């Protein structure tokens, strides 16, 4: 029998979600984005109206020291 992953992938989320669950404020995220620590298309994207959305799971990997994403 195939077991299912009990976690729900959130994918691209608003900065408020990142602040609530990871403790990184919008200012901290923007500062790290502007300094080049986060990569567009992997850690963040701009939605059609120009807002920045963050990839929940890829930020987990970055926080844990995974430099491949």
N, C-alpha and C positions, 0 to 999 in steps of 0.2 A: 504494500500500500504506500502511496506517495504522501509524504507529510508536507503540509503547507507552512510557509513562513508566517508566524503569528503577528509580525509587524506590518504596519501599513506604511507604504512609501508615500511621503508627502510631496516630493518633487519640488516644483517652483512655488515659492510662497512669498508673501509680503514681509517686509522687514519686521513688522510687529510680531509675527510668529517666531522669527529668529530671536528677537529680544525676549519673548515670553519663555521659550523653551531652552535657549542656549545662553542667554544673558548678554549677548552682544547688542549694543545699542545701534540705532541707525547711523549715528555719527561715527562710531567705531567701524562699522561695516563700510561706510563711505570713505573713511580715511584709508583703510586697508585696500579698498578697491582702487582709489586714486594713486596710491603708492606702488601699485602693481603686484600686491600680494595675492590678489584674487584674479582669476582669468575669466574674461567674458566668454560666455557660452558653456563654461564648466561650473563656475561658482555663481555667476550672476548673468542675467540677461536684461535687456530693455524691452518692456512690453510695447504693444502698438501705440500707446499714448505717451510713451517715454518714461514710465515709472520703472524703477529697478526692482526686479524680482530675484530672490535668492534660492539656490538649490539646497534644500534641507540636508539631504544625505551627503552631497559632495562637501558641504561645510563640515559635517561630522568627520569625514575622511581627512580633511585639511587640519582640523583641530587635533586629530589623533596622529598627525605627522606623516600622512601619506602624501608624498609629493607628486604622485602620478596623476592626481586629479585636483 
